Amino acid sequence: MKALTFQGPRSVRLDEVAKPSLNGPDDALVRVTTGAICGSDLHLYHERVPIQPGAVLGHEFVGVVEEVGAHVSRVKPGDRVVACFFTYCGRCHYCRRGWFSQCEKKAVFGYGEHFGNLGGGQAEYCIAPSADQTLERIPDAVSDEQALFVGDILATGYFGAERAGIEAGDSVAVIGCGPVGLMAIMCARLLGAARILAVDMVPSRLEMAERLGAVAIDGRSVHSSEAVKAETGGHGVDRAIEAVGLTATIETAIHSVRRGGTVSVVGVPDTTSGEFPYMKLWWDDITYTGGVCNVPAYMRRLLDLIEAGRLDPAQIVSHRMKLEEGVRAYEMFDRREATKILLTP
């Protein structure tokens, strides 16, 4: 089968690799119909996260079940399904408490041997372990393009908004308007935010944020946190959602909220440790939260919201390309020439 594989820093390649087969009774074989390039894939692309050459990439995908193991009962051949970006066992200490993202046996699709050595979804086929947990059936009224988002970035955007504690009438700043930030804008609106400020430095992203109902703040021309405060009577917003992970953008989020506000960080950190403004958060009564999205807790409800017409995550898609164009797609996404790229085999 054809698959996009990691070859080295800033290097991917379309390869012919062996079609995967079931490894155990809990597996399902999925024929991929649509995959995507995620901002998290760029951590691999730049080798900020270790991955071995030849690993099949991609953790966002939807497809059709072709074969299932003997223990799989929730999905069957012919079902359209969306995959959570990670697998979880459903039985460990954390899974029993509903915190699936901390599963003791968690593995991530398309992240190589350091994260469970699962094949990725930027391919024609993919094996989904623990299929009864990992896969969710897609309602007939929901398109593949819409469903794809619930397995990672839409769930992450909702998680970020929920952890921010958004209440009806709140003001919200979304720091970073890449795909996750744009999902956070949609979800903040869904949860009742009255005013949303969108901070970024890429014009196309700011334009999309405005189309989603946010007020755009261009970080190239203004001091971002001061601009947020200027828009909120000098106080700052009630809630800030950080969707980048850079030290600078986390600092912007902290300095954008009012006293007693909440900062929710869902961007993947670019550093393992660093200075932290303990006194400011203590003195200003700021709540700081975030983390890895507990995706399975959100997938079904997000599919239901899409089916009901309350959310349409596919509106952020800027490019639809073939898997054969994957090398160029990565280059475009890395240069920020695309908001969201979908890949079809």
C-alpha positions as CSV (number, residue, x, y, z in Angstrom):
1,M,0.0,0.0,0.0
2,K,1.0,3.7,-0.4
3,A,2.0,5.6,2.8
4,L,3.8,8.8,3.8
5,T,6.8,7.9,5.9
6,F,9.3,9.9,7.9
7,Q,12.8,10.1,6.5
8,G,14.6,12.7,8.5
9,P,14.3,16.3,9.6
10,R,11.9,18.1,7.1
11,S,11.8,15.0,5.0
12,V,8.9,12.7,4.2
13,R,8.4,10.3,1.3
14,L,5.6,8.5,-0.4
15,D,6.6,4.8,0.0
16,E,5.1,1.4,-1.0
17,V,4.9,-0.5,2.3
18,A,3.3,-3.8,3.3
19,K,-0.5,-3.6,3.9
20,P,-1.0,-4.2,7.7
21,S,-2.9,-7.1,9.1
22,L,-4.7,-7.9,12.3
23,N,-2.3,-8.6,15.2
24,G,-4.8,-9.7,17.8
25,P,-8.5,-10.2,18.6
26,D,-9.1,-6.6,19.6
27,D,-7.8,-5.1,16.3
28,A,-9.7,-3.7,13.3
29,L,-8.3,-3.0,9.8
30,V,-9.5,0.3,8.5
31,R,-9.4,1.4,4.9
32,V,-8.5,5.1,5.2
33,T,-10.8,7.5,3.2
34,T,-9.4,10.8,4.5
35,G,-6.4,11.7,6.6
36,A,-4.9,15.0,7.6
37,I,-1.7,16.8,8.5
38,C,-1.8,18.1,12.1
39,G,0.3,20.8,13.7
40,S,1.6,18.0,16.0
41,D,3.0,16.3,12.9
42,L,5.4,19.2,12.5
43,H,7.0,18.2,15.8
44,L,8.0,15.0,14.1
45,Y,8.8,16.8,10.8
46,H,11.3,18.9,12.6
47,E,12.4,16.0,14.8
48,R,11.6,17.9,17.9
49,V,10.0,14.6,18.9
50,P,12.0,11.4,18.2
51,I,10.8,9.1,15.5
52,Q,12.6,6.4,13.5
53,P,13.0,6.7,9.7
54,G,10.5,4.7,7.8
55,A,7.7,5.2,10.3
56,V,4.2,5.7,8.7
57,L,2.9,9.1,9.7
58,G,-0.5,10.5,10.6
59,H,-2.8,10.4,13.6
60,E,-6.0,12.1,12.2
61,F,-8.0,9.8,9.9
62,V,-11.4,8.4,9.1
63,G,-12.2,5.3,7.1
64,V,-14.2,2.2,6.6
65,V,-13.8,-1.0,8.7
66,E,-12.6,-3.9,6.5
67,E,-11.9,-6.6,9.0
68,V,-12.2,-7.0,12.8
69,G,-10.8,-9.4,15.4
70,A,-12.8,-11.9,17.2
71,H,-13.3,-9.8,20.3
72,V,-14.4,-6.6,18.5
73,S,-18.2,-6.0,18.9
74,R,-18.8,-2.2,18.7
75,V,-17.8,-1.8,15.0
76,K,-18.1,-4.2,12.1
77,P,-17.0,-4.4,8.5
78,G,-18.6,-1.7,6.4
79,D,-18.9,0.8,9.2
80,R,-17.6,4.4,8.6
81,V,-15.4,5.2,11.6
82,V,-13.2,8.0,13.0
83,A,-10.2,7.1,15.2
84,C,-9.1,8.8,18.4
85,F,-5.5,9.9,17.8
86,F,-4.4,7.6,20.6
87,T,-5.4,4.1,21.7
88,Y,-6.3,3.2,25.3
89,C,-7.0,-0.1,27.0
90,G,-10.3,0.8,28.9
91,R,-9.2,-1.3,31.9
92,C,-6.3,0.3,33.7
93,H,-6.4,2.6,36.8
94,Y,-6.8,5.7,34.7
95,C,-9.3,4.3,32.1
96,R,-11.5,3.0,34.9
97,R,-11.7,6.6,36.1
98,G,-12.5,8.0,32.7
99,W,-9.2,9.7,32.2
100,F,-8.3,7.8,29.0
101,S,-5.6,10.2,27.8
102,Q,-3.5,8.9,30.7
103,C,-3.9,5.2,30.0
104,E,-1.0,3.1,31.2
105,K,-0.9,1.4,27.7
106,K,-1.6,4.5,25.6
107,A,-0.1,4.5,22.1
108,V,-0.3,7.3,19.4
109,F,-0.9,6.6,15.8
110,G,1.9,7.6,13.4
111,Y,4.4,8.6,16.1
112,G,6.8,5.8,15.8
113,E,8.4,3.3,18.1
114,H,8.7,5.7,21.1
115,F,4.9,6.1,21.2
116,G,3.7,2.5,20.7
117,N,5.0,1.9,17.2
118,L,1.5,2.1,15.6
119,G,1.2,2.7,11.9
120,G,-0.3,6.1,10.9
121,G,-3.3,7.2,9.0
122,Q,-1.5,9.0,6.1
123,A,-1.8,5.7,4.3
124,E,-4.3,3.6,2.5
125,Y,-4.8,1.2,5.4
126,C,-4.3,1.4,9.2
127,I,-4.7,-1.1,12.1
128,A,-6.7,0.2,15.0
129,P,-5.8,-1.7,18.2
130,S,-8.4,-1.8,21.0
131,A,-10.9,-1.1,18.2
132,D,-14.0,-1.0,20.5
133,Q,-12.4,1.9,22.4
134,T,-10.4,3.6,19.7
135,L,-13.0,3.8,16.9
136,E,-16.3,5.7,16.9
137,R,-19.0,5.1,14.3
138,I,-19.9,8.1,12.1
139,P,-23.6,9.1,11.8
140,D,-24.9,9.0,8.2
141,A,-25.6,12.8,8.2
142,V,-21.9,13.6,9.1
143,S,-19.4,13.7,6.3
144,D,-15.9,12.1,6.5
145,E,-14.4,15.6,6.5
146,Q,-16.5,16.7,9.5
147,A,-15.9,13.6,11.5
148,L,-12.2,13.6,11.1
149,F,-11.8,16.5,13.4
150,V,-13.4,14.9,16.5
151,G,-10.5,12.4,16.9
152,D,-8.0,15.2,17.8
153,I,-8.3,18.9,17.2
154,L,-12.0,19.6,17.6
155,A,-11.9,17.6,20.9
156,T,-8.8,19.5,21.9
157,G,-10.5,22.8,21.2
158,Y,-13.5,21.8,23.2
159,F,-11.4,20.5,26.0
160,G,-9.5,23.8,26.1
161,A,-12.7,25.8,26.2
162,E,-14.2,23.6,28.9
163,R,-11.1,23.7,31.1
164,A,-11.1,27.5,30.7
165,G,-14.4,27.4,32.5
166,I,-16.3,29.5,29.9
167,E,-19.7,30.6,31.1
168,A,-22.4,32.5,29.2
169,G,-21.4,36.1,28.6
170,D,-17.6,35.6,29.2
171,S,-14.9,37.3,27.2
172,V,-12.3,34.9,25.8
173,A,-8.9,35.3,24.1
174,V,-7.7,32.5,21.9
175,I,-3.9,32.8,21.6
176,G,-2.8,31.1,18.3
177,C,-5.3,30.6,15.5
178,G,-4.0,27.5,13.9
179,P,-6.4,24.6,13.5
180,V,-6.7,23.9,17.3
181,G,-7.2,27.6,18.0
182,L,-9.9,27.9,15.4
183,M,-11.7,24.9,16.9
184,A,-11.4,26.6,20.3
185,I,-13.1,29.7,18.8
186,M,-16.0,27.6,17.6
187,C,-16.3,25.8,21.0
188,A,-16.0,29.0,23.0
189,R,-18.9,30.4,21.0
190,L,-20.9,27.1,21.6
191,L,-20.3,27.4,25.3
192,G,-21.7,30.9,25.4
193,A,-18.8,33.3,25.1
194,A,-20.1,36.8,24.3
195,R,-16.8,38.2,22.9
196,I,-13.9,36.3,21.5
197,L,-10.5,37.9,20.7
198,A,-8.3,35.9,18.3
199,V,-4.5,36.5,18.5
200,D,-2.2,35.4,15.7
201,M,0.4,36.6,13.2
202,V,-0.8,34.8,10.1
203,P,-3.3,36.8,8.0
204,S,-5.2,33.8,6.6
205,R,-5.7,32.5,10.1
206,L,-7.0,35.8,11.4
207,E,-9.3,36.1,8.4
208,M,-10.8,32.6,9.3
209,A,-11.1,33.6,12.9
210,E,-13.1,36.7,11.9
211,R,-15.4,34.5,9.8
212,L,-16.0,32.4,12.9
213,G,-17.1,35.5,14.7
214,A,-13.9,36.5,16.6
215,V,-12.2,39.9,16.7
216,A,-8.8,39.6,15.1
217,I,-5.7,40.9,16.8
218,D,-2.6,40.9,14.6
219,G,0.5,40.2,16.8
220,R,2.8,41.5,14.1
221,S,1.6,45.1,14.5
222,V,0.6,45.3,18.2
223,H,1.7,44.0,21.6
224,S,-0.8,41.2,21.9
225,S,-1.7,41.1,25.6
226,E,-1.9,44.9,25.7
227,A,-4.2,44.9,22.7
228,V,-6.4,42.3,24.5
229,K,-6.6,44.6,27.5
230,A,-7.4,47.6,25.3
231,E,-10.3,45.6,24.0
232,T,-11.6,44.8,27.5
233,G,-11.5,48.2,29.3
234,G,-7.9,47.6,30.4
235,H,-8.8,44.6,32.6
236,G,-8.2,41.6,30.3
237,V,-10.5,38.7,29.3
238,D,-12.2,36.3,31.6
239,R,-10.6,33.3,30.0
240,A,-7.6,32.7,27.7
241,I,-7.0,29.6,25.7
242,E,-3.4,29.0,24.5
243,A,-3.2,26.8,21.4
244,V,0.4,27.0,20.3
245,G,2.7,25.8,23.1
246,L,5.5,28.4,22.8
247,T,6.8,30.1,25.9
248,A,6.0,33.5,24.4
249,T,2.4,32.6,23.6
250,I,1.8,31.1,27.1
251,E,3.1,34.3,28.6
252,T,0.8,36.3,26.3
253,A,-2.2,34.2,27.6
254,I,-1.2,34.8,31.2
255,H,-0.9,38.5,30.7
256,S,-4.2,38.7,28.7
257,V,-6.5,37.6,31.5
258,R,-8.1,39.7,34.2
259,R,-7.5,39.1,37.9
260,G,-9.4,36.0,38.9
261,G,-9.4,34.8,35.3
262,T,-8.4,31.4,33.9
263,V,-5.6,30.4,31.5
264,S,-6.1,27.1,29.7
265,V,-3.1,25.8,27.8
266,V,-3.6,23.0,25.2
267,G,-0.7,23.8,22.9
268,V,2.1,21.2,22.9
269,P,4.9,22.8,25.0
270,D,8.1,23.6,23.0
271,T,10.2,23.1,26.1
272,T,10.2,20.7,29.1
273,S,10.9,23.3,31.8
274,G,11.4,27.0,32.3
275,E,10.6,30.0,34.4
276,F,7.1,30.4,35.7
277,P,5.4,33.5,37.1
278,Y,4.3,32.0,40.4
279,M,3.8,35.3,42.2
280,K,1.7,36.9,39.4
281,L,-0.7,33.9,39.3
282,W,-0.9,33.8,43.1
283,W,-1.4,37.6,43.6
284,D,-3.8,37.9,40.7
285,D,-5.8,34.8,41.6
286,I,-5.3,33.3,38.1
287,T,-6.2,29.7,37.5
288,Y,-3.8,27.9,35.2
289,T,-4.8,24.6,33.6
290,G,-4.5,22.5,30.5
291,G,-2.9,19.3,29.4
292,V,-3.4,16.4,26.9
293,C,-7.0,16.3,25.7
294,N,-9.1,13.4,27.0
295,V,-10.4,12.8,23.5
296,P,-12.7,9.8,24.0
297,A,-14.8,11.6,26.5
298,Y,-15.8,14.1,23.7
299,M,-16.0,12.2,20.5
300,R,-19.6,11.0,20.7
301,R,-21.0,14.3,21.9
302,L,-19.1,16.3,19.2
303,L,-20.4,14.0,16.5
304,D,-23.9,14.6,17.8
305,L,-23.3,18.3,17.8
306,I,-22.1,18.2,14.2
307,E,-25.0,16.1,13.2
308,A,-27.4,18.6,14.8
309,G,-25.8,21.4,12.8
310,R,-24.3,23.1,15.9
311,L,-20.7,22.7,14.7
312,D,-19.0,22.5,11.3
313,P,-15.3,22.0,11.8
314,A,-14.7,21.2,8.1
315,Q,-15.1,24.9,7.3
316,I,-11.4,25.5,8.2
317,V,-10.1,23.2,5.5
318,S,-8.0,25.1,3.0
319,H,-6.6,22.4,0.9
320,R,-7.7,18.9,-0.3
321,M,-4.8,16.9,-1.8
322,K,-4.0,13.4,-2.8
323,L,-1.7,11.2,-0.7
324,E,0.7,11.3,-3.6
325,E,1.1,15.1,-3.0
326,G,2.0,14.5,0.6
327,V,5.5,15.8,0.4
328,R,4.4,19.1,-1.1
329,A,1.5,19.2,1.5
330,Y,4.0,19.0,4.4
331,E,6.1,21.7,2.9
332,M,3.1,24.0,2.4
333,F,1.8,23.3,6.0
334,D,5.3,24.0,7.4
335,R,5.4,27.3,5.6
336,R,2.0,28.2,7.0
337,E,0.6,28.4,3.5
338,A,-2.4,26.2,4.5
339,T,-4.8,26.3,7.4
340,K,-5.7,22.6,7.2
341,I,-4.8,20.0,4.6
342,L,-6.7,16.9,4.1
343,L,-5.2,13.9,2.2
344,T,-7.1,11.2,0.4
345,P,-5.5,8.0,-0.9
